[in-house]
Structures are given as structure tokens and as C-alpha cells.
Amino acid sequence: MDDLKMERENSANFFDIVKLTKERANEKKNEEFTHKIDRKFKAQSPKGFQYFRKALGISDEEYISKIAKGKLKVMGNPAKSGALMWTTSDNSYVFKTVSKAQSKFLKQMLLGYYMTLHQHPNTFLTKFYGLYTLRMRKRSIRIVVMRNFFPHGIELTHKFDLKGSTISREAGEKEKKKAQPTYRDLDFDEIFGSLHLEPEYYNEIEKSIKFDSTVLDAYNIFDYSLLLGVVKPKNERIIQDLQRKMSRENFLDMVFEGGIPARDKTGARCYLYIGIVDMLQEYDLPHKLQYIWKAVKHRPQNLHKVSVQPPGKYKHRFDAYMLNSVFQPKTSEEDKKEEETEMKSPVKNWQRALSLAMKIDSQKEEL
């Protein structure tokens, strides 16, 4: 217990935020914790989030230990919102600052959101684990804790934030110079164009995306993104490691562990990690006015290309782009092309040569 306490004190990046996670059924709702440097913490809807974590198989002890282990790492955020982001030392959880309106909206939708995940476990929607308020010098900072869609130890080749819009949807030069930039829709169209999956995987993705976007539309939510991580293995060892982590019995395990197997336009093998993020933006009056202004700025015929859209139109465009452009089911011709690509692989040639040599030796022994 002393070691854990010491670890918490050393986790100074987030002002000992782990104290916030000590919610129990007998604790008073929204109990405040005060830091020694006049910083006040408040856990928002603690019982609700505790029940939510329990339903997802996460105990309070596991939740606390992951946050308390080491210091938080700063993440870059390419979005225009200016939100600050961190990850735990093992990349399990993501911390993100949210606005007062988004915080209130999350609490309002929590019960319905839990029911949604219970009915459809293969969802790509963000898993929210906690919501906290840090009061410091007469200013409140609201922080949400979420599951990280990208597993620890996986080196992504590309990362994309996709919405289905085409106006101002490319990474800036500053973003592209980062060690791991986040690309956008126009960048994806140029780099990959589309990703081809086995029909069974495509069908699972199609069902999940259509279900998720329908839920978000029902909550009057827009401006969400599909966060896509792509791994293009450099050698056979990485492929074998990813295949070992895959679970073909459980689609959700595949998404979070080994990745969904796919092929790019050249037939090269890649693995995909998918999640829907930034889903706390309600389509309110300011956004309705923004939509009208965009019609004036870009002309009505181009209005469908801008990011801001009424939830129903946003859903329709999101589904169409993801399921017709980003992801496509493989055809028989693509299977044939894939086989030709495999045959040209030095690894496969070596394996065939070895197999042939073993066969010849076996025939000699029989003679």
C-alpha cells in the first residue's frame, strides 16, 4: 500500500488525479478532494461511471493502478478545438479536456449510452471511464477519461482522422512534420484511396458503423470522426506477432489487439485499428448558424463538402464515405491479385523452396 501511495505522489503530471477514482457506493456523489496547493477535484457522476466500468469488466483496482503507474504522457491533438490530451504510461487510457457543455451533455447521455453498448458490444464508439473537474485559481478544467483505441507496443504506419468532408480536410505542413502525424480525408484518398477487407470483416464494420452513426444521430450529435490506425508490417516477424494477437472468435478483440486484416490498393498486407471519437458535439443553435454561414461562404452546391452538417445529413455522408470509399469488400479479382503478390514475396519463395527440398529428400529416402 505504501508503494502505491508513493507512485501516486510521483505521478505529478496530473496533480494526483488518481484520488478521484476512489468512488464507492457509500461515498457521497460528487465528493470533493482538495490538493495541498489549493486545487480542488470533483468526480462527476462517480456512481454512474463506476457502474459503467464494472459493466465493461474494469474493476476499481485495475482502473486506479493503470492511472497511478508512472507519469502521464502528453499527446498531440491536431483538432481545432485546442483540447489537451494525455495517455497513461501503458497507453491504456486517454485523458482529454472538454468544455462545460460537452461535460454536461456526457452526463445526460450516460444511461442511454450504457444501454447502447450493452445491446451492441461490437461498437466503435468511445468508451468513457470517468469525468472529473479540476478547480484551480477560479477556473474549472473538465477532463474525461477514455479507452485508447491503439494498443500498447503497436507502431502505426499511418493515423487518420476521417469525417467524410473534403473542404479543409488535409493535414497542415506543421502536422505532417510530426513524428506521427494525424492525416485527414484528402490525405487518405491520396495515400490509400481505399482499404480492401474480407467480406466477413467488411460486414462487421458495416453493421457497427451504421449502428453507431444511427445512435449518434438519435442524440443529435455531429462532427464525430473515425479514428483509423494502419499498420503495414515491415517483416514476417511483425505479421506473425499481429496474427498471434488476433482473435477470430471475437471481432472486438481483433479490433483492439491484433487489428483487422486488410489489403491496400497495391495488394500489400496491413492491419487496421478503428474507433469513433469526438462524439460529444451537439448540433445546437450556434452550429445551425454556422451551417447557414458555410452555405454563404462556399455556396449551396458545395455545402455537403463542409464538416458542419445537421446530424441526419452528417450520418448519411459519414456512412457513405466510410463504407464506399475507405472500406471495401474484396472481390475475386483482388483475391487473385493477392495470391500473385504473395508468390512474389521473397519470404514465400523461400518457404516454397524449403518445402520442395524437403519433398525431394523424402522421395530419396523412400527409394
SERO-776736 format. One line per field, with one value per residue (C-alpha): residue in one letter; chain; y, z, x. Coordinates in Angstrom, 1 decimal. Example, Ala and Ser with C-alpha at 12.3 -4.5 7.8 and 13.67 -1.06 7.14 Angstrom:
2
drengu <- a;s
selo <- A;A
py <- -4.5;-1.1
pz <- 7.8;7.1
px <- 12.3;13.7
end
This chain:
367
drengu <- m;d;d;l;k;m;e;r;e;n;s;a;n;f;f;d;i;v;k;l;t;k;e;r;a;n;e;k;k;n;e;e;f;t;h;k;i;d;r;k;f;k;a;q;s;p;k;g;f;q;y;f;r;k;a;l;g;i;s;d;e;e;y;i;s;k;i;a;k;g;k;l;k;v;m;g;n;p;a;k;s;g;a;l;m;w;t;t;s;d;n;s;y;v;f;k;t;v;s;k;a;q;s;k;f;l;k;q;m;l;l;g;y;y;m;t;l;h;q;h;p;n;t;f;l;t;k;f;y;g;l;y;t;l;r;m;r;k;r;s;i;r;i;v;v;m;r;n;f;f;p;h;g;i;e;l;t;h;k;f;d;l;k;g;s;t;i;s;r;e;a;g;e;k;e;k;k;k;a;q;p;t;y;r;d;l;d;f;d;e;i;f;g;s;l;h;l;e;p;e;y;y;n;e;i;e;k;s;i;k;f;d;s;t;v;l;d;a;y;n;i;f;d;y;s;l;l;l;g;v;v;k;p;k;n;e;r;i;i;q;d;l;q;r;k;m;s;r;e;n;f;l;d;m;v;f;e;g;g;i;p;a;r;d;k;t;g;a;r;c;y;l;y;i;g;i;v;d;m;l;q;e;y;d;l;p;h;k;l;q;y;i;w;k;a;v;k;h;r;p;q;n;l;h;k;v;s;v;q;p;p;g;k;y;k;h;r;f;d;a;y;m;l;n;s;v;f;q;p;k;t;s;e;e;d;k;k;e;e;e;t;e;m;k;s;p;v;k;n;w;q;r;a;l;s;l;a;m;k;i;d;s;q;k;e;e;l
selo <- A;A;A;A;A;A;A;A;A;A;A;A;A;A;A;A;A;A;A;A;A;A;A;A;A;A;A;A;A;A;A;A;A;A;A;A;A;A;A;A;A;A;A;A;A;A;A;A;A;A;A;A;A;A;A;A;A;A;A;A;A;A;A;A;A;A;A;A;A;A;A;A;A;A;A;A;A;A;A;A;A;A;A;A;A;A;A;A;A;A;A;A;A;A;A;A;A;A;A;A;A;A;A;A;A;A;A;A;A;A;A;A;A;A;A;A;A;A;A;A;A;A;A;A;A;A;A;A;A;A;A;A;A;A;A;A;A;A;A;A;A;A;A;A;A;A;A;A;A;A;A;A;A;A;A;A;A;A;A;A;A;A;A;A;A;A;A;A;A;A;A;A;A;A;A;A;A;A;A;A;A;A;A;A;A;A;A;A;A;A;A;A;A;A;A;A;A;A;A;A;A;A;A;A;A;A;A;A;A;A;A;A;A;A;A;A;A;A;A;A;A;A;A;A;A;A;A;A;A;A;A;A;A;A;A;A;A;A;A;A;A;A;A;A;A;A;A;A;A;A;A;A;A;A;A;A;A;A;A;A;A;A;A;A;A;A;A;A;A;A;A;A;A;A;A;A;A;A;A;A;A;A;A;A;A;A;A;A;A;A;A;A;A;A;A;A;A;A;A;A;A;A;A;A;A;A;A;A;A;A;A;A;A;A;A;A;A;A;A;A;A;A;A;A;A;A;A;A;A;A;A;A;A;A;A;A;A;A;A;A;A;A;A;A;A;A;A;A;A;A;A;A;A;A;A;A;A;A;A;A;A;A;A;A;A;A;A
py <- 0.0;2.3;1.7;2.5;5.7;6.7;6.0;8.3;11.1;10.8;11.0;14.8;15.4;15.3;16.5;13.1;12.6;9.0;10.3;10.9;7.2;6.2;6.1;3.6;3.0;4.5;7.7;10.9;11.8;14.4;14.3;16.9;16.1;19.0;19.1;20.7;23.5;24.8;22.6;21.1;17.9;16.8;13.4;13.9;11.2;8.8;6.0;6.1;5.8;3.2;1.0;1.7;0.5;-2.6;-3.5;-3.3;-5.6;-3.0;-3.1;0.0;-1.5;-2.0;1.5;3.1;1.0;2.0;5.7;5.5;3.6;6.2;9.7;10.7;11.3;14.4;13.7;16.0;17.0;18.1;19.1;22.8;22.6;23.1;20.4;19.0;15.2;12.7;9.0;6.7;5.2;2.0;3.8;2.1;5.3;8.7;11.9;14.9;18.3;19.0;22.1;22.7;22.0;18.7;17.6;18.3;16.5;13.4;13.1;13.5;10.7;8.3;6.0;5.7;5.3;2.4;0.7;1.2;-0.6;-3.3;-4.0;-3.8;-4.8;-4.6;-0.8;1.5;4.3;5.8;4.0;6.7;5.6;8.8;12.5;15.0;18.7;20.4;23.7;25.9;29.7;30.3;28.4;24.9;22.4;19.4;16.1;12.9;9.5;7.2;3.9;4.3;2.7;1.9;-0.9;-0.6;-1.6;-1.3;1.1;2.7;3.4;5.9;7.6;9.2;11.4;10.9;12.7;12.3;16.1;17.5;21.2;22.0;18.3;17.7;17.8;21.0;21.2;21.6;18.4;16.5;17.3;15.5;12.0;10.5;13.0;12.6;12.8;13.6;12.7;14.2;12.7;9.3;9.5;10.2;7.7;4.7;5.5;2.6;-0.5;-3.9;-6.5;-10.0;-9.9;-11.2;-8.3;-5.7;-6.8;-6.5;-3.0;-2.0;-3.2;-1.3;1.9;2.1;1.3;3.8;6.6;5.9;6.2;9.5;10.9;10.0;12.0;15.0;14.6;15.6;16.4;13.0;11.3;7.8;7.4;4.9;3.5;1.5;-0.9;-2.1;-4.8;-4.4;-8.1;-11.5;-11.4;-8.4;-10.2;-13.3;-11.2;-9.4;-12.7;-14.1;-11.3;-11.7;-13.4;-14.5;-15.7;-12.2;-9.2;-6.6;-8.4;-8.3;-4.5;-3.8;-6.3;-7.8;-5.4;-6.1;-7.6;-5.8;-5.0;-1.7;-0.7;-2.5;-5.7;-5.2;-6.5;-4.2;-4.2;-1.7;-0.2;1.7;3.9;6.7;9.8;13.4;12.4;15.0;17.8;18.5;20.2;23.4;26.9;28.2;25.3;25.8;29.4;28.2;25.9;28.8;30.8;28.0;28.0;31.7;31.2;28.0;28.3;25.9;23.4;22.8;22.8;18.9;19.1;21.1;19.5;21.1;19.3;18.6;15.2;13.3;14.6;14.1;10.5;9.8;11.3;9.6;6.2;6.6;7.7;5.0;2.1;3.0;4.7;4.0;0.3;-2.0;-5.8;-7.8;-9.2;-12.5;-10.4;-8.9;-12.4;-13.4;-10.3;-11.0;-14.5;-13.1;-10.7;-13.5;-15.5;-12.7;-12.3;-13.4;-15.0;-17.1;-18.0;-19.2;-21.2;-22.9;-23.7;-25.3;-27.2;-28.5;-29.6;-31.4;-33.2;-34.3;-35.6;-37.6;-39.1;-40.1;-41.8;-43.9;-45.0
pz <- 0.0;0.8;-2.7;-4.4;-2.3;-3.4;-7.0;-6.8;-5.2;-8.0;-10.7;-10.6;-14.2;-13.4;-9.8;-8.2;-10.2;-9.1;-5.9;-8.0;-8.7;-5.2;-5.7;-3.8;-3.4;0.1;-0.9;-1.4;-5.0;-6.5;-3.4;-3.5;-3.0;-2.2;-3.2;-0.9;-3.5;-3.5;-6.3;-5.9;-7.7;-8.2;-9.7;-11.9;-11.7;-9.9;-9.3;-12.9;-14.3;-11.7;-12.8;-16.4;-15.9;-14.0;-16.9;-19.2;-16.9;-15.3;-11.5;-9.4;-8.5;-12.2;-13.1;-10.2;-10.9;-14.5;-13.8;-10.8;-12.7;-13.9;-15.2;-17.9;-21.4;-23.4;-26.7;-29.7;-30.7;-34.4;-33.9;-34.0;-30.5;-28.8;-26.2;-24.2;-24.2;-22.2;-22.1;-19.2;-19.2;-20.8;-23.3;-22.0;-21.2;-22.8;-20.8;-22.7;-21.6;-22.6;-22.5;-19.9;-22.4;-23.5;-19.9;-19.2;-22.4;-21.5;-18.1;-19.7;-22.2;-19.9;-19.1;-22.7;-23.8;-21.5;-22.8;-26.4;-25.6;-23.7;-26.8;-29.3;-27.9;-31.3;-31.3;-32.4;-30.1;-27.5;-24.1;-21.4;-18.0;-15.9;-15.8;-13.5;-12.8;-11.6;-10.0;-9.9;-9.4;-10.1;-13.3;-13.9;-16.2;-17.1;-18.0;-19.5;-19.2;-22.3;-23.6;-26.1;-29.4;-30.2;-28.2;-26.4;-28.3;-31.8;-34.1;-36.5;-40.1;-40.6;-38.5;-39.9;-38.6;-41.1;-41.4;-45.0;-45.8;-48.3;-47.6;-45.4;-44.7;-45.1;-42.6;-42.5;-43.1;-39.3;-38.6;-41.3;-39.8;-36.6;-35.8;-36.1;-37.9;-38.0;-41.6;-42.8;-45.6;-48.6;-47.3;-47.0;-50.6;-51.8;-49.7;-49.8;-51.7;-50.1;-48.0;-49.0;-46.5;-46.4;-46.8;-43.2;-41.8;-44.0;-43.0;-39.3;-39.9;-42.0;-39.2;-36.5;-38.4;-39.4;-35.9;-34.2;-36.6;-36.0;-32.3;-32.6;-35.0;-32.3;-29.8;-32.2;-32.4;-35.4;-36.1;-34.9;-36.6;-37.5;-36.0;-38.2;-37.4;-40.1;-39.6;-42.7;-41.3;-42.4;-42.0;-41.3;-37.6;-37.2;-39.2;-37.0;-33.9;-35.1;-36.1;-32.7;-31.1;-33.4;-32.1;-35.0;-32.4;-31.1;-33.6;-30.9;-29.5;-33.1;-33.3;-30.0;-30.2;-33.5;-35.8;-38.7;-41.6;-44.9;-48.2;-49.7;-53.4;-54.3;-52.5;-49.6;-46.3;-43.5;-40.1;-39.0;-35.7;-35.7;-33.3;-33.4;-31.5;-30.8;-30.2;-27.6;-30.0;-30.0;-33.0;-31.3;-32.4;-32.9;-35.2;-37.1;-37.7;-38.7;-41.2;-42.8;-42.9;-44.6;-47.3;-48.0;-47.9;-50.0;-52.0;-51.6;-54.2;-52.1;-48.7;-48.5;-48.5;-45.3;-41.9;-40.2;-41.2;-39.5;-37.7;-40.3;-43.3;-41.4;-40.7;-44.3;-45.6;-42.9;-43.7;-47.5;-47.3;-44.8;-46.4;-50.1;-50.2;-47.1;-46.7;-49.5;-49.6;-51.6;-54.9;-56.6;-58.8;-55.8;-54.2;-57.4;-57.3;-53.6;-54.4;-57.1;-54.6;-52.1;-54.8;-55.5;-51.8;-51.0;-47.8;-49.7;-52.3;-49.6;-47.9;-51.2;-51.9;-48.5;-48.9;-52.3;-50.9;-48.0;-50.5;-52.7;-49.6;-48.6;-52.0;-52.0;-48.6;-50.0;-52.9
px <- 0.0;2.9;4.4;1.2;0.9;4.4;3.6;0.6;2.6;5.2;2.5;2.7;1.7;-1.9;-1.9;-2.6;-5.8;-5.9;-7.6;-10.6;-11.1;-11.9;-15.6;-17.6;-21.3;-21.3;-19.4;-21.3;-22.0;-19.6;-17.4;-14.6;-10.9;-8.6;-4.9;-2.4;-1.8;-5.4;-6.5;-10.0;-11.1;-14.6;-15.7;-18.7;-21.4;-19.0;-21.5;-22.6;-19.1;-18.2;-21.2;-20.2;-16.6;-17.9;-20.1;-17.1;-15.1;-12.9;-12.5;-11.8;-8.4;-7.4;-8.6;-6.6;-3.5;-3.3;-3.6;-1.2;1.5;4.1;3.5;1.0;2.4;1.4;-0.4;-0.6;-4.1;-4.5;-8.1;-9.1;-10.7;-7.4;-8.2;-5.3;-4.7;-2.6;-2.2;-1.3;2.2;0.9;-1.3;-4.4;-6.4;-6.6;-7.3;-8.8;-10.1;-13.7;-15.9;-18.6;-21.3;-19.7;-19.3;-23.0;-24.0;-22.0;-23.7;-27.1;-26.5;-24.7;-27.6;-28.7;-25.1;-24.7;-27.8;-26.4;-23.1;-25.0;-27.1;-24.3;-20.9;-19.2;-19.5;-16.7;-18.0;-15.6;-15.7;-15.9;-14.5;-14.7;-15.4;-13.6;-13.4;-10.2;-10.8;-7.7;-7.4;-11.1;-11.0;-12.6;-10.9;-13.0;-11.3;-12.8;-11.1;-11.5;-10.2;-7.3;-8.1;-4.5;-2.9;0.4;3.5;2.0;3.8;1.3;2.4;-0.4;-3.0;-6.1;-9.0;-11.8;-15.2;-16.2;-15.9;-13.4;-13.1;-10.1;-9.7;-5.9;-3.1;-1.2;2.6;3.2;1.2;3.0;6.4;5.5;7.0;3.5;1.2;-2.6;-3.7;-7.2;-9.7;-7.9;-4.6;-6.3;-7.6;-4.1;-2.2;-4.6;-7.7;-9.4;-8.7;-10.0;-11.2;-12.5;-16.4;-16.9;-14.8;-16.4;-19.8;-18.9;-17.5;-20.6;-23.0;-21.1;-20.6;-24.3;-25.5;-23.1;-24.0;-27.7;-27.2;-25.3;-27.9;-30.6;-28.6;-28.4;-24.6;-22.5;-18.8;-17.6;-14.6;-13.5;-10.0;-8.1;-4.7;-2.9;0.0;1.9;4.2;7.9;8.7;7.3;8.0;5.7;3.0;3.3;3.1;-0.1;-1.6;-0.9;-2.8;-5.8;-8.9;-11.1;-13.8;-14.4;-14.4;-14.0;-10.8;-9.5;-10.1;-8.3;-5.5;-4.3;-6.0;-8.4;-6.5;-6.8;-5.0;-4.2;-4.6;-1.3;-2.3;0.1;-0.9;-2.0;-3.8;-6.4;-7.5;-10.8;-12.7;-15.3;-14.1;-15.1;-18.7;-19.8;-20.7;-24.4;-25.9;-27.1;-28.1;-24.6;-23.8;-27.1;-26.0;-22.5;-24.2;-26.0;-22.8;-21.0;-23.7;-23.0;-19.2;-18.9;-22.1;-25.1;-23.8;-20.6;-22.4;-22.3;-18.5;-18.0;-17.6;-20.6;-23.9;-27.2;-26.9;-29.0;-27.0;-23.8;-24.7;-25.6;-22.3;-20.2;-21.7;-21.3;-17.7;-16.6;-18.4;-18.0;-14.6;-12.5;-13.5;-14.4;-15.1;-12.6;-13.6;-12.4;-10.1;-8.5;-8.0;-6.2;-4.0;-3.3;-2.1;0.2;1.6;2.2;4.0;6.4;7.3;10.9;9.6;7.1;9.7;12.0;9.2;8.3;12.0;12.3;9.1;10.3;13.7;12.0;9.7;12.7;14.6;11.5;11.3;15.0;14.6;11.7;13.8
end
